[in-house]
Amino acid sequence: MLENIAARLRVTPEALKEELRTFFVTTVGTLLYCVGTVFFIKPAMLPNTGVMGVCLFLNYLSGIPLGLSNAVFNFALFLFAYKMLPKRFFYWTLYSTVLMSLGMEFFARFPAPVIADRMLLVVVAAVLHGIALATVFSGGGSTGGIDIVCVAVRRKTGVELGNISMLLNFAVILLFFWVVSVENVVYGLLLSYITSLVMNGDLRAFSSRKEAMIITSEAELVRNYIVYTLHRGVTIFDARGGFNSDPRHVLITLLAPRQEIQLKLFLKEHDPNAFLRLSVASEVLGKGFQKWEE
Protein backbone atom coordinates (compact mmCIF):
# COMPACT_ATOMS: atom_id res chain seq x y z
CA MET A 1 0.00 0.00 0.00
CA LEU A 2 2.77 2.40 0.95
CA GLU A 3 4.57 1.61 -2.29
CA ASN A 4 1.43 2.49 -4.29
CA ILE A 5 1.03 5.82 -2.50
CA ALA A 6 4.72 6.59 -3.02
CA ALA A 7 4.40 5.80 -6.73
CA ARG A 8 1.45 8.16 -7.08
CA LEU A 9 3.37 10.91 -5.32
CA ARG A 10 6.46 10.13 -7.43
CA VAL A 11 8.71 9.61 -4.41
CA THR A 12 10.52 6.57 -3.08
CA PRO A 13 8.90 4.51 -0.29
CA GLU A 14 11.84 5.42 1.96
CA ALA A 15 11.26 9.15 1.38
CA LEU A 16 7.54 8.75 2.09
CA LYS A 17 8.27 6.88 5.32
CA GLU A 18 10.63 9.66 6.38
CA GLU A 19 8.00 12.34 5.74
CA LEU A 20 5.32 10.35 7.57
CA ARG A 21 7.68 10.00 10.52
CA THR A 22 8.37 13.73 10.42
CA PHE A 23 4.63 14.45 10.32
CA PHE A 24 4.11 12.28 13.39
CA VAL A 25 6.97 13.65 15.50
CA THR A 26 6.24 17.26 14.51
CA THR A 27 2.57 16.88 15.42
CA VAL A 28 3.26 15.19 18.75
CA GLY A 29 6.06 17.59 19.68
CA THR A 30 4.06 20.70 18.79
CA LEU A 31 1.00 19.57 20.75
CA LEU A 32 3.18 18.72 23.76
CA TYR A 33 4.60 22.23 23.62
CA CYS A 34 1.05 23.64 23.58
CA VAL A 35 0.11 21.54 26.61
CA GLY A 36 3.15 22.70 28.56
CA THR A 37 2.45 26.34 27.75
CA VAL A 38 -1.34 26.48 28.18
CA PHE A 39 -1.74 24.16 31.17
CA PHE A 40 1.37 24.98 33.20
CA ILE A 41 3.27 28.12 32.16
CA LYS A 42 0.42 30.50 31.39
CA PRO A 43 -1.75 29.81 34.50
CA ALA A 44 1.30 30.34 36.74
CA MET A 45 2.28 33.52 34.82
CA LEU A 46 5.80 32.23 34.26
CA PRO A 47 8.17 33.88 31.75
CA ASN A 48 9.50 32.09 28.70
CA THR A 49 12.02 32.87 25.98
CA GLY A 50 11.83 33.53 22.26
CA VAL A 51 8.72 34.49 20.34
CA MET A 52 6.53 32.49 22.70
CA GLY A 53 7.99 34.53 25.54
CA VAL A 54 6.90 37.74 23.80
CA CYS A 55 3.45 36.22 23.23
CA LEU A 56 3.15 35.35 26.92
CA PHE A 57 4.30 38.85 27.89
CA LEU A 58 1.56 40.41 25.73
CA ASN A 59 -0.98 37.97 27.12
CA TYR A 60 -0.11 38.81 30.72
CA LEU A 61 -0.06 42.52 29.90
CA SER A 62 -3.23 42.87 27.83
CA GLY A 63 -4.85 39.46 27.38
CA ILE A 64 -3.96 39.01 23.69
CA PRO A 65 -4.57 35.31 22.82
CA LEU A 66 -1.39 33.25 22.51
CA GLY A 67 -2.47 31.62 19.26
CA LEU A 68 -3.11 34.96 17.57
CA SER A 69 0.14 36.65 18.60
CA ASN A 70 2.17 33.52 17.80
CA ALA A 71 0.70 33.41 14.29
CA VAL A 72 1.31 37.12 13.66
CA PHE A 73 4.94 37.14 14.83
CA ASN A 74 5.89 33.95 13.02
CA PHE A 75 4.17 35.08 9.83
CA ALA A 76 6.33 38.20 9.88
CA LEU A 77 9.47 36.10 10.42
CA PHE A 78 8.53 33.77 7.57
CA LEU A 79 8.10 36.74 5.24
CA PHE A 80 11.57 37.94 6.21
CA ALA A 81 13.36 34.63 5.89
CA TYR A 82 11.48 32.22 3.63
CA LYS A 83 13.79 32.66 0.61
CA MET A 84 16.82 31.79 2.74
CA LEU A 85 15.36 28.71 4.44
CA PRO A 86 15.73 25.10 3.21
CA LYS A 87 12.42 24.09 1.65
CA ARG A 88 11.87 21.07 3.87
CA PHE A 89 12.68 23.03 7.02
CA PHE A 90 10.40 25.85 5.85
CA TYR A 91 7.36 23.64 5.23
CA TRP A 92 7.63 21.61 8.41
CA THR A 93 8.28 24.71 10.53
CA LEU A 94 5.29 26.40 8.90
CA TYR A 95 3.16 23.35 9.71
CA SER A 96 4.37 23.37 13.33
CA THR A 97 3.69 27.09 13.67
CA VAL A 98 0.13 26.83 12.31
CA LEU A 99 -0.59 23.77 14.45
CA MET A 100 0.80 25.53 17.52
CA SER A 101 -1.41 28.59 17.03
CA LEU A 102 -4.48 26.37 16.63
CA GLY A 103 -3.41 24.11 19.49
CA MET A 104 -2.98 27.03 21.89
CA GLU A 105 -6.55 28.16 21.25
CA PHE A 106 -7.91 24.61 21.44
CA PHE A 107 -6.28 23.68 24.76
CA ALA A 108 -7.20 27.06 26.26
CA ARG A 109 -10.81 25.83 26.37
CA PHE A 110 -9.98 23.23 29.02
CA PRO A 111 -9.31 23.88 32.73
CA ALA A 112 -5.64 23.77 33.72
CA PRO A 113 -4.53 21.27 36.38
CA VAL A 114 -3.83 22.78 39.78
CA ILE A 115 -0.27 22.22 41.04
CA ALA A 116 0.36 24.03 44.31
CA ASP A 117 4.08 23.26 44.42
CA ARG A 118 5.65 25.91 42.17
CA MET A 119 8.92 24.00 41.76
CA LEU A 120 7.08 20.86 40.65
CA LEU A 121 5.10 22.94 38.16
CA VAL A 122 8.30 24.38 36.69
CA VAL A 123 9.85 20.92 36.34
CA VAL A 124 6.76 19.47 34.65
CA ALA A 125 6.53 22.41 32.22
CA ALA A 126 10.27 22.26 31.44
CA VAL A 127 10.23 18.52 30.80
CA LEU A 128 7.22 18.86 28.48
CA HIS A 129 8.85 21.73 26.59
CA GLY A 130 12.23 20.00 26.39
CA ILE A 131 10.78 16.76 25.05
CA ALA A 132 8.52 18.70 22.68
CA LEU A 133 11.33 20.77 21.16
CA ALA A 134 13.68 17.81 20.81
CA THR A 135 10.93 15.78 19.14
CA VAL A 136 10.19 18.51 16.60
CA PHE A 137 13.90 19.15 15.92
CA SER A 138 14.48 15.41 15.37
CA GLY A 139 12.08 15.58 12.42
CA GLY A 140 14.05 18.33 10.70
CA GLY A 141 11.80 21.29 11.52
CA SER A 142 11.33 23.69 14.39
CA THR A 143 8.56 25.44 16.30
CA GLY A 144 9.36 28.74 14.61
CA GLY A 145 10.38 31.96 16.33
CA ILE A 146 14.03 32.92 16.62
CA ASP A 147 15.05 29.59 15.05
CA ILE A 148 13.74 30.86 11.71
CA VAL A 149 16.08 33.86 11.77
CA CYS A 150 19.07 31.84 13.00
CA VAL A 151 18.73 29.19 10.28
CA ALA A 152 18.15 31.80 7.56
CA VAL A 153 21.15 33.95 8.51
CA ARG A 154 23.41 30.91 8.93
CA ARG A 155 22.53 29.65 5.43
CA LYS A 156 22.94 33.11 3.92
CA THR A 157 26.14 34.23 5.63
CA GLY A 158 27.55 31.17 7.38
CA VAL A 159 27.47 33.08 10.68
CA GLU A 160 26.27 31.21 13.76
CA LEU A 161 23.89 33.30 15.87
CA GLY A 162 24.03 31.26 19.06
CA ASN A 163 25.24 34.14 21.22
CA ILE A 164 22.85 36.65 19.64
CA SER A 165 19.98 34.21 20.14
CA MET A 166 20.95 33.83 23.79
CA LEU A 167 21.03 37.62 24.26
CA LEU A 168 17.62 38.01 22.61
CA ASN A 169 16.15 35.35 24.86
CA PHE A 170 17.66 37.06 27.90
CA ALA A 171 16.13 40.38 26.79
CA VAL A 172 12.72 38.71 26.50
CA ILE A 173 13.03 37.39 30.05
CA LEU A 174 13.83 40.92 31.28
CA LEU A 175 10.51 42.16 29.84
CA PHE A 176 8.63 40.13 32.41
CA PHE A 177 9.85 42.31 35.28
CA TRP A 178 7.08 44.69 34.13
CA VAL A 179 4.24 42.18 34.49
CA VAL A 180 5.18 39.45 36.99
CA SER A 181 6.98 39.19 40.31
CA VAL A 182 10.75 38.83 40.67
CA GLU A 183 10.11 35.35 42.06
CA ASN A 184 8.30 34.36 38.87
CA VAL A 185 11.14 35.73 36.74
CA VAL A 186 13.59 33.54 38.67
CA TYR A 187 11.33 30.55 38.13
CA GLY A 188 11.21 31.48 34.45
CA LEU A 189 15.01 31.39 34.23
CA LEU A 190 14.98 27.99 35.93
CA LEU A 191 12.32 26.83 33.48
CA SER A 192 14.49 27.84 30.51
CA TYR A 193 17.55 26.14 31.97
CA ILE A 194 15.81 22.82 32.67
CA THR A 195 14.13 22.94 29.25
CA SER A 196 17.51 23.27 27.53
CA LEU A 197 18.94 20.38 29.56
CA VAL A 198 16.05 18.08 28.70
CA MET A 199 16.03 19.16 25.06
CA ASN A 200 19.78 18.64 24.59
CA GLY A 201 19.64 15.26 26.30
CA ASP A 202 16.76 14.10 24.13
CA LEU A 203 18.40 15.42 20.96
CA ARG A 204 21.50 13.38 21.75
CA ALA A 205 19.29 10.35 22.24
CA PHE A 206 17.52 10.98 18.91
CA SER A 207 20.68 11.61 16.88
CA SER A 208 23.18 9.26 18.54
CA ARG A 209 23.90 5.93 16.90
CA LYS A 210 26.07 2.95 17.69
CA GLU A 211 29.13 2.24 15.59
CA ALA A 212 29.68 -1.50 15.42
CA MET A 213 33.00 -3.06 14.49
CA ILE A 214 32.80 -6.81 13.91
CA ILE A 215 35.89 -8.98 13.44
CA THR A 216 34.80 -12.29 11.94
CA SER A 217 35.69 -15.13 9.61
CA GLU A 218 32.04 -15.27 8.45
CA ALA A 219 31.99 -11.95 6.62
CA GLU A 220 29.30 -12.83 4.05
CA LEU A 221 26.94 -14.20 6.68
CA VAL A 222 27.23 -11.08 8.83
CA ARG A 223 27.19 -8.74 5.83
CA ASN A 224 23.97 -10.24 4.48
CA TYR A 225 22.29 -9.84 7.85
CA ILE A 226 23.33 -6.19 8.18
CA VAL A 227 22.40 -5.26 4.60
CA TYR A 228 19.21 -7.29 4.02
CA THR A 229 17.74 -7.61 7.52
CA LEU A 230 18.88 -4.46 9.30
CA HIS A 231 18.92 -2.47 6.04
CA ARG A 232 22.17 -0.73 6.90
CA GLY A 233 25.31 -0.14 4.90
CA VAL A 234 28.54 -1.83 5.88
CA THR A 235 32.23 -1.37 5.06
CA ILE A 236 34.47 -4.45 4.93
CA PHE A 237 38.26 -4.63 5.42
CA ASP A 238 40.52 -7.63 5.03
CA ALA A 239 42.68 -8.33 8.09
CA ARG A 240 44.55 -11.10 9.85
CA GLY A 241 44.84 -12.12 13.45
CA GLY A 242 47.91 -10.88 15.27
CA PHE A 243 48.21 -14.03 17.41
CA ASN A 244 48.03 -16.79 14.81
CA SER A 245 47.87 -14.83 11.51
CA ASP A 246 44.53 -16.37 10.54
CA PRO A 247 42.63 -14.38 7.87
CA ARG A 248 39.82 -12.24 9.25
CA HIS A 249 37.38 -9.62 8.01
CA VAL A 250 36.52 -6.37 9.76
CA LEU A 251 33.01 -5.02 9.21
CA ILE A 252 32.04 -1.50 10.28
CA THR A 253 28.46 -0.27 10.34
CA LEU A 254 26.27 2.32 12.07
CA LEU A 255 23.11 1.21 13.83
CA ALA A 256 20.12 2.54 15.69
CA PRO A 257 19.92 1.40 19.35
CA ARG A 258 17.27 -1.25 18.58
CA GLN A 259 19.40 -2.65 15.74
CA GLU A 260 22.37 -2.94 18.07
CA ILE A 261 20.41 -5.46 20.16
CA GLN A 262 19.35 -7.36 17.04
CA LEU A 263 22.96 -7.61 15.87
CA LYS A 264 24.11 -8.93 19.25
CA LEU A 265 21.46 -11.66 19.22
CA PHE A 266 22.34 -12.61 15.64
CA LEU A 267 26.06 -12.91 16.35
CA LYS A 268 25.41 -14.86 19.54
CA GLU A 269 23.40 -17.44 17.59
CA HIS A 270 25.16 -17.58 14.22
CA ASP A 271 28.75 -16.41 14.80
CA PRO A 272 29.65 -16.80 18.48
CA ASN A 273 33.38 -16.61 17.68
CA ALA A 274 33.03 -13.09 16.27
CA PHE A 275 34.51 -10.11 18.10
CA LEU A 276 32.12 -7.15 18.46
CA ARG A 277 33.05 -3.65 19.57
CA LEU A 278 30.35 -1.00 20.05
CA SER A 279 30.93 2.71 20.49
CA VAL A 280 28.61 5.72 20.59
CA ALA A 281 28.50 7.98 17.54
CA SER A 282 27.03 11.20 18.93
CA GLU A 283 25.99 12.44 15.49
CA VAL A 284 25.76 10.77 12.08
CA LEU A 285 25.30 12.69 8.84
CA GLY A 286 24.54 11.09 5.51
CA LYS A 287 22.16 8.77 3.70
CA GLY A 288 19.96 6.79 6.04
CA PHE A 289 20.60 9.11 8.96
CA GLN A 290 20.51 12.88 9.42
CA LYS A 291 20.55 14.87 6.19
CA TRP A 292 23.46 17.25 5.61
CA GLU A 293 21.21 20.26 4.97
CA GLU A 294 19.48 19.90 8.33
Secondary structure as the mmCIF struct_conf table of DSSP 4:
data_model
#
loop_
_struct_conf.conf_type_id
_struct_conf.id
_struct_conf.beg_label_comp_id
_struct_conf.beg_label_asym_id
_struct_conf.beg_label_seq_id
_struct_conf.end_label_comp_id
_struct_conf.end_label_asym_id
_struct_conf.end_label_seq_id
HELX_RH_AL_P HELX_RH_AL_P1 LEU A 2 LEU A 9
TURN_TY1_P TURN_TY1_P1 ARG A 10 ARG A 10
BEND BEND1 VAL A 11 VAL A 11
HELX_RH_AL_P HELX_RH_AL_P2 PRO A 13 GLY A 36
HELX_RH_PI_P HELX_RH_PI_P1 THR A 37 ILE A 41
TURN_TY1_P TURN_TY1_P2 LYS A 42 MET A 45
HELX_RH_AL_P HELX_RH_AL_P3 GLY A 50 SER A 62
HELX_RH_AL_P HELX_RH_AL_P4 LEU A 66 ALA A 81
HELX_RH_3T_P HELX_RH_3T_P1 TYR A 82 MET A 84
BEND BEND2 LEU A 85 LEU A 85
HELX_RH_AL_P HELX_RH_AL_P5 LYS A 87 PHE A 107
TURN_TY1_P TURN_TY1_P3 ALA A 108 ARG A 109
BEND BEND3 PHE A 110 PHE A 110
HELX_LH_PP_P HELX_LH_PP_P1 PRO A 111 VAL A 114
HELX_RH_AL_P HELX_RH_AL_P6 ARG A 118 SER A 138
TURN_TY1_P TURN_TY1_P4 GLY A 139 GLY A 140
TURN_TY1_P TURN_TY1_P5 GLY A 145 GLY A 145
HELX_RH_AL_P HELX_RH_AL_P7 ILE A 146 THR A 157
HELX_RH_AL_P HELX_RH_AL_P8 GLY A 162 LEU A 175
HELX_RH_3T_P HELX_RH_3T_P2 PHE A 176 TRP A 178
TURN_TY1_P TURN_TY1_P6 VAL A 179 VAL A 179
BEND BEND4 VAL A 180 VAL A 180
HELX_RH_AL_P HELX_RH_AL_P9 VAL A 182 SER A 207
STRN STRN1 ARG A 209 THR A 216
BEND BEND5 SER A 217 SER A 217
HELX_RH_AL_P HELX_RH_AL_P10 ALA A 219 ASN A 224
HELX_RH_PI_P HELX_RH_PI_P2 TYR A 225 THR A 229
BEND BEND6 LEU A 230 LEU A 230
STRN STRN2 THR A 235 ARG A 240
TURN_TY1_P TURN_TY1_P7 GLY A 242 ASN A 244
STRN STRN3 PRO A 247 LEU A 255
HELX_RH_AL_P HELX_RH_AL_P11 PRO A 257 HIS A 270
TURN_TY1_P TURN_TY1_P8 PRO A 272 ASN A 273
STRN STRN4 PHE A 275 ALA A 281
BEND BEND7 SER A 282 SER A 282
STRN STRN5 LEU A 285 LEU A 285
BEND BEND8 GLY A 286 GLY A 286
TURN_TY1_P TURN_TY1_P9 LYS A 287 GLY A 288
BEND BEND9 PHE A 289 PHE A 289
STRN STRN6 GLN A 290 GLN A 290
TURN_TY1_P TURN_TY1_P10 TRP A 292 GLU A 293
#
